[in-house]
Amino acid sequence: MSEHTDTDIIWHNARLATFDPNHAQPYGLLEHHALVVRDGRIVDILPESALASRKGKRIDLEGRLVTPGLIDCHTHLVFGGSRATEWEQRLNGVSYQTISANGGGINATVQATRAASEEELTRLAQQRLRRLMQEGVTTLEVKSGYGLDMANERKMLHVAQHLAATNAVDISPTLLAAHAIPTEYKGRGEDYITLVCEDIMPTLWQEGLFEAVDAFCENVGFTPEQTDRVFSAAQVLNIPVKGHVEQLSSLGGAQLVSRYKGRSADHIEYLTEEGVAAMADSGTVAVLLPGAFYFLNETQKPPVDTLRRYHVPMAVATDYNPGTSPFASLHLAMNMACVKFGLTPEEAWTGVTRHAARALGREHSHGQLAVGFVADFAIWDAEHPVEMVYEPGRNPLWQRVFRGEVTP
């Protein structure tokens, strides 16, 4: 128990879903408990019976449910333009290859993002961010990857930086310059990877604009050898890595990420048992992205049972992006993870709290209601955490708390 002070805030008369693995109950649930917050961190978790002599300002939660703030550990929140008409074309039978040949696909988003000002990108991203925050999200990752040159990758990361400075939210920026080959480098993928490794990555890292490096290792992205070049260059600079891997084919991307002790391997629908074993050995988190699976009407599911058997932590994220997952709802992603991938509701919740924090390198400070962790939490007019998974169209968020302060 910490030293008592009059400045403590005591959030009491609550049901706490702590997601602390030290508590054996499902969801780490503690009935009739209180959180004691000081200077933006949790300093005590106490039963109501221990509060009689506790100093501090008290806030009666009237039996409401409290969870850690939600964490969306994979988003492409910053981009220009829209791909809605492209989606309509696909539903009308036009192939992706035809759409791409006519200027659609990811390079359409690149073109729109390059053309947009930093102010316009910020305005659009703010609207998307607000929707996530209204569902109780307090931490999220934001990737670059629609600039594909120095100036526009920098512009995207500046937007992420601005969002973090002007909102009550923790943003983890990721450099995804190795997302696609820009049109000006068509047929010269190796040259573009050289630009990423020798120019874009070290310069923007020196400018302090990102926390980790990502790459799209796929038959429509970059080869394992090209991805290895990116990860090797990141390792020289001591930059953590993660990867978009095994989404459409099995190329050994998970093993590659694991060889570099990567934070996460994301998508992973075509993940093999060898890849799962490598992730288990390296401590790499499996990030499941059911929104893209649903939107693309895929059929190959991630090997959830094998991930369970190897005790690989599974996170769940929105993958919010204009082309394959235009869903700014982490509640919906949790529901999809249960319905489409077979996760239990508790696994889905752990995937947007404790395991999502680990995927962002924040496992010692975020994703749990535990002493020493940041006081980021969501207060719900709900009896049980399953309610937010069961009915994603209803949002029972009562208050969102960031660093101990109630936010709009």
Legacy VTK file of the C-alpha trace (Angstrom):
# vtk DataFile Version 3.0
C-alpha trace
ASCII
DATASET POLYDATA
POINTS 408 float
0.000 0.000 0.000
1.304 3.447 -0.903
1.666 6.412 1.431
-1.634 8.279 1.822
-1.974 11.837 0.504
-4.873 14.270 0.365
-4.347 14.686 -3.379
-5.148 11.075 -4.189
-8.273 10.382 -6.252
-10.186 7.330 -5.068
-12.513 5.812 -7.663
-14.584 3.497 -5.488
-17.704 1.341 -5.415
-16.699 -0.313 -8.667
-16.317 -3.681 -10.344
-12.799 -3.852 -11.764
-11.950 -5.986 -14.789
-8.209 -5.645 -14.234
-6.817 -8.024 -16.900
-4.008 -8.547 -14.416
-2.837 -12.175 -14.809
-2.081 -12.275 -11.083
-5.842 -12.393 -10.448
-7.237 -15.845 -11.200
-10.836 -14.800 -11.884
-11.968 -14.405 -15.502
-11.117 -10.919 -16.795
-9.137 -10.423 -13.574
-12.444 -9.313 -12.088
-12.486 -7.768 -8.589
-15.860 -7.018 -7.023
-16.363 -4.041 -4.683
-12.928 -2.543 -5.182
-11.426 0.910 -5.616
-8.667 2.446 -7.698
-6.406 5.002 -6.035
-4.816 7.381 -8.533
-1.995 9.861 -8.028
-0.149 11.902 -10.646
-1.699 9.954 -13.490
-0.834 6.493 -12.183
-2.556 3.788 -10.180
-0.969 3.661 -6.724
-3.361 1.251 -4.991
-6.181 -1.186 -5.683
-8.167 -1.798 -2.530
-11.339 -3.558 -1.403
-14.080 -1.228 -0.199
-13.577 -2.545 3.334
-10.054 -1.065 3.411
-11.068 2.499 2.500
-12.302 3.788 5.846
-9.113 5.660 6.756
-7.886 6.310 3.248
-7.267 9.978 2.472
-8.170 11.576 -0.822
-11.015 12.802 -2.989
-13.628 10.108 -3.535
-15.620 9.450 -6.688
-18.490 6.991 -6.276
-18.899 4.865 -9.411
-22.178 3.367 -8.123
-21.222 -0.188 -8.970
-20.159 0.500 -12.553
-17.694 -1.653 -14.466
-14.143 -0.355 -14.943
-11.681 -1.755 -17.492
-8.301 -0.602 -18.719
-8.501 1.902 -21.541
-8.748 0.082 -24.853
-5.661 -0.174 -27.063
-5.871 -0.324 -30.864
-2.424 -1.642 -31.764
-2.689 -1.557 -35.590
-4.187 1.375 -37.519
-3.541 3.338 -40.712
-5.417 6.356 -39.393
-3.739 9.064 -41.490
-4.560 9.162 -45.205
-6.199 11.274 -47.866
-9.023 10.428 -50.227
-11.550 7.599 -50.175
-11.764 4.141 -51.732
-15.554 3.764 -51.441
-16.186 3.771 -55.192
-13.404 1.224 -55.645
-15.186 -1.074 -53.192
-18.396 -0.645 -55.151
-16.555 -1.605 -58.342
-15.278 -4.777 -56.702
-18.814 -5.688 -55.615
-19.907 -5.158 -59.227
-17.365 -7.697 -60.405
-14.372 -5.545 -61.426
-11.105 -7.242 -60.464
-8.565 -5.624 -58.184
-5.992 -5.916 -60.973
-8.227 -3.880 -63.293
-8.910 -1.302 -60.609
-5.207 -1.006 -59.862
-4.316 -0.709 -63.560
-6.783 2.174 -63.794
-5.107 4.069 -60.969
-6.911 2.516 -58.004
-5.587 0.459 -55.123
-3.038 1.595 -52.600
-1.379 4.007 -55.010
-4.656 5.912 -55.290
-4.429 6.531 -51.550
-0.771 7.453 -51.923
-1.649 10.010 -54.588
-4.435 11.507 -52.462
-2.248 11.587 -49.356
0.599 13.283 -51.180
-1.805 15.880 -52.551
-3.370 16.659 -49.163
-1.907 19.276 -46.853
-0.823 18.401 -43.348
-3.789 20.399 -42.062
-6.254 18.463 -44.216
-4.798 15.110 -43.168
-5.021 16.202 -39.537
-8.678 17.198 -39.915
-9.593 13.854 -41.444
-7.579 11.805 -38.967
-9.075 13.719 -36.043
-12.569 12.620 -37.062
-11.467 8.983 -37.173
-9.606 9.261 -33.883
-12.632 10.760 -32.166
-14.719 7.710 -33.081
-12.162 5.391 -31.491
-11.858 7.533 -28.380
-15.630 7.523 -27.966
-15.438 3.730 -27.611
-12.940 3.958 -24.741
-9.667 3.815 -26.678
-6.857 5.542 -24.791
-3.836 4.211 -26.733
-3.387 3.446 -30.400
-0.773 2.896 -33.043
-0.702 5.107 -36.148
1.305 3.982 -39.178
2.719 5.975 -42.043
2.915 4.201 -45.392
0.807 6.282 -47.768
3.562 8.800 -48.466
6.304 6.500 -49.793
8.840 9.297 -50.038
10.711 11.329 -47.466
8.524 14.447 -47.469
5.187 12.652 -47.332
6.179 9.983 -44.823
7.396 12.848 -42.636
4.105 14.672 -43.215
2.070 11.669 -42.071
4.177 11.219 -38.951
3.871 14.921 -38.169
0.087 14.458 -38.234
0.358 11.577 -35.759
2.569 13.749 -33.563
0.025 16.578 -33.681
-2.853 14.245 -32.817
-0.959 13.019 -29.757
-0.252 16.585 -28.640
-3.842 17.788 -28.981
-5.854 14.803 -27.718
-6.031 12.894 -24.434
-4.598 9.786 -26.049
-1.274 7.962 -26.248
-0.148 7.417 -29.857
2.552 4.984 -30.920
3.804 6.109 -34.371
5.188 3.468 -36.737
7.180 3.943 -39.942
5.664 1.853 -42.742
7.584 3.269 -45.687
7.963 -0.349 -46.898
4.221 -0.588 -47.549
4.211 -0.632 -51.355
6.437 0.334 -54.264
5.521 3.880 -55.354
4.710 4.401 -59.009
7.920 6.329 -59.656
9.880 3.220 -58.582
7.829 0.734 -60.604
10.096 -2.169 -61.578
12.807 -0.901 -59.201
11.797 -2.393 -55.876
15.393 -2.882 -54.733
16.157 0.767 -55.355
13.135 1.801 -53.324
14.181 -0.434 -50.411
17.590 1.227 -50.560
15.866 4.607 -50.251
13.916 3.372 -47.220
16.939 1.834 -45.504
19.542 4.479 -46.241
17.538 7.688 -46.344
13.931 7.681 -45.079
14.352 5.450 -42.026
17.549 6.925 -40.504
16.501 10.515 -41.166
13.030 10.265 -39.669
14.356 8.186 -36.759
16.888 10.916 -36.026
13.993 13.400 -36.062
12.209 11.337 -33.406
9.072 10.777 -35.461
8.415 7.066 -34.890
8.859 4.231 -32.394
8.997 1.126 -34.600
9.430 0.000 -38.204
6.894 -2.098 -40.110
7.019 -3.746 -43.531
4.486 -5.481 -45.774
6.058 -8.865 -46.552
3.685 -10.375 -49.083
3.428 -11.465 -52.706
1.796 -8.104 -53.498
4.231 -6.218 -51.258
7.888 -6.917 -50.577
9.812 -10.183 -50.679
11.256 -11.749 -47.527
14.704 -10.723 -48.757
13.654 -7.088 -49.176
11.900 -7.140 -45.810
15.052 -8.582 -44.249
16.980 -5.594 -45.585
14.538 -3.249 -43.847
14.696 -5.127 -40.552
18.481 -5.386 -40.687
18.789 -1.630 -41.220
16.388 -1.060 -38.323
18.401 -3.358 -36.084
21.553 -1.328 -36.713
19.697 1.719 -35.413
18.151 -0.240 -32.485
14.631 0.309 -33.824
11.987 -2.294 -32.857
10.306 -4.035 -35.791
6.935 -5.561 -36.613
5.481 -6.984 -39.794
2.409 -7.306 -41.995
2.948 -11.007 -42.752
1.206 -14.171 -43.974
-1.986 -12.314 -44.920
-2.401 -13.680 -48.440
0.284 -16.373 -48.641
2.874 -18.174 -46.539
6.308 -16.646 -47.154
7.934 -17.236 -43.768
7.354 -13.645 -42.718
6.513 -14.602 -39.145
9.823 -16.417 -38.771
11.580 -13.366 -40.205
9.892 -11.018 -37.723
10.679 -13.433 -34.919
14.353 -13.629 -35.885
14.551 -9.903 -35.132
12.583 -10.326 -31.868
9.802 -8.311 -33.476
7.045 -6.850 -31.357
4.261 -8.304 -33.480
3.347 -10.276 -36.562
0.072 -8.924 -37.957
-2.682 -10.501 -40.105
-1.125 -14.030 -40.099
-4.017 -15.869 -41.792
-1.508 -18.163 -43.570
0.728 -18.621 -40.515
2.275 -22.094 -40.272
3.062 -24.044 -37.118
6.746 -23.313 -37.718
5.905 -19.623 -37.697
3.890 -19.994 -34.499
6.785 -21.795 -32.814
9.184 -19.048 -33.864
6.851 -16.399 -32.436
6.557 -18.315 -29.182
10.349 -18.449 -28.867
10.795 -14.738 -29.596
7.861 -13.431 -27.560
6.278 -11.892 -30.653
2.588 -10.997 -30.364
0.082 -12.275 -32.925
-2.105 -9.337 -33.994
-5.428 -10.495 -35.454
-7.162 -8.147 -37.884
-10.659 -9.517 -38.522
-11.889 -6.339 -40.220
-9.738 -6.922 -43.295
-10.628 -10.630 -43.288
-14.311 -9.711 -43.310
-14.103 -6.837 -45.792
-12.123 -8.875 -48.329
-14.405 -11.894 -47.782
-11.419 -14.131 -47.090
-11.738 -17.760 -46.013
-8.306 -18.660 -44.636
-8.429 -18.045 -40.873
-5.507 -17.474 -38.513
-4.458 -20.681 -36.673
-5.973 -19.629 -33.347
-5.870 -23.101 -31.792
-2.193 -23.465 -32.625
-1.455 -20.012 -31.208
-3.232 -21.060 -28.005
-1.291 -24.306 -27.831
2.025 -22.453 -28.079
0.833 -19.741 -25.660
1.428 -16.960 -28.170
-0.356 -13.794 -26.975
-3.096 -12.680 -29.365
-3.979 -9.006 -29.807
-6.981 -7.675 -31.737
-6.983 -4.414 -33.707
-9.097 -2.505 -36.224
-6.502 -2.215 -39.022
-8.426 0.949 -39.863
-7.529 1.832 -43.467
-9.347 2.978 -46.629
-8.805 -0.100 -48.768
-9.432 -3.213 -46.704
-10.779 -2.298 -43.258
-12.703 1.007 -43.083
-13.960 0.329 -39.558
-13.132 2.811 -36.789
-14.635 0.550 -34.119
-12.575 -1.621 -31.825
-15.782 -3.080 -30.358
-16.692 -4.322 -33.831
-13.214 -5.809 -34.282
-13.624 -7.669 -30.984
-16.977 -9.059 -32.095
-15.531 -10.118 -35.456
-12.576 -11.792 -33.726
-15.032 -13.918 -31.757
-17.478 -14.661 -34.583
-14.993 -15.071 -37.450
-11.858 -16.365 -35.690
-13.294 -18.193 -32.685
-11.819 -16.135 -29.873
-13.612 -16.142 -26.566
-14.885 -12.754 -25.363
-12.229 -12.784 -22.650
-9.531 -13.421 -25.265
-10.885 -10.543 -27.353
-10.774 -8.231 -24.342
-7.270 -9.336 -23.421
-6.393 -8.682 -27.059
-7.319 -4.997 -26.786
-5.746 -4.498 -23.361
-2.817 -6.511 -22.010
-1.684 -8.166 -25.243
-2.199 -5.031 -27.336
0.026 -3.151 -24.887
2.722 -5.765 -25.386
2.439 -5.407 -29.165
3.318 -1.717 -28.719
6.137 -2.268 -26.220
3.996 -0.872 -23.386
3.376 -4.073 -21.423
4.853 -2.672 -18.207
2.710 0.473 -18.145
-0.498 -0.044 -20.141
-3.297 -2.542 -20.648
-3.984 -3.508 -17.031
-5.512 -2.064 -13.909
-2.473 -2.656 -11.730
-0.348 -0.717 -9.279
2.285 1.334 -11.107
0.406 1.346 -14.416
-0.892 4.521 -16.053
-4.366 5.543 -14.935
-5.980 5.060 -18.342
-9.328 3.378 -17.899
-12.887 3.200 -19.179
-15.984 3.260 -16.980
-19.020 1.481 -18.377
-22.730 1.389 -17.664
-22.499 -2.364 -17.996
-22.589 -5.434 -15.781
-19.957 -7.477 -17.602
-17.218 -6.972 -20.222
-18.926 -9.364 -22.616
-21.594 -6.725 -23.308
-19.269 -4.566 -25.430
-18.322 -7.609 -27.522
-21.818 -9.032 -27.828
-23.484 -5.834 -29.031
-20.938 -3.606 -30.819
-23.591 -1.187 -32.038
-24.373 -0.135 -28.454
-21.716 1.854 -26.633
-22.258 1.907 -22.844
-19.179 4.039 -22.146
-19.944 6.283 -19.149
-16.580 8.007 -18.746
-13.158 7.771 -20.346
-10.209 8.497 -18.063
-6.744 9.341 -19.384
-3.840 9.728 -16.976
-6.308 10.013 -14.141
-8.388 12.788 -15.722
-11.903 12.465 -17.144
-11.862 13.370 -20.831
-14.654 14.637 -23.104
LINES 1 409
408 0 1 2 3 4 5 6 7 8 9 10 11 12 13 14 15 16 17 18 19 20 21 22 23 24 25 26 27 28 29 30 31 32 33 34 35 36 37 38 39 40 41 42 43 44 45 46 47 48 49 50 51 52 53 54 55 56 57 58 59 60 61 62 63 64 65 66 67 68 69 70 71 72 73 74 75 76 77 78 79 80 81 82 83 84 85 86 87 88 89 90 91 92 93 94 95 96 97 98 99 100 101 102 103 104 105 106 107 108 109 110 111 112 113 114 115 116 117 118 119 120 121 122 123 124 125 126 127 128 129 130 131 132 133 134 135 136 137 138 139 140 141 142 143 144 145 146 147 148 149 150 151 152 153 154 155 156 157 158 159 160 161 162 163 164 165 166 167 168 169 170 171 172 173 174 175 176 177 178 179 180 181 182 183 184 185 186 187 188 189 190 191 192 193 194 195 196 197 198 199 200 201 202 203 204 205 206 207 208 209 210 211 212 213 214 215 216 217 218 219 220 221 222 223 224 225 226 227 228 229 230 231 232 233 234 235 236 237 238 239 240 241 242 243 244 245 246 247 248 249 250 251 252 253 254 255 256 257 258 259 260 261 262 263 264 265 266 267 268 269 270 271 272 273 274 275 276 277 278 279 280 281 282 283 284 285 286 287 288 289 290 291 292 293 294 295 296 297 298 299 300 301 302 303 304 305 306 307 308 309 310 311 312 313 314 315 316 317 318 319 320 321 322 323 324 325 326 327 328 329 330 331 332 333 334 335 336 337 338 339 340 341 342 343 344 345 346 347 348 349 350 351 352 353 354 355 356 357 358 359 360 361 362 363 364 365 366 367 368 369 370 371 372 373 374 375 376 377 378 379 380 381 382 383 384 385 386 387 388 389 390 391 392 393 394 395 396 397 398 399 400 401 402 403 404 405 406 407
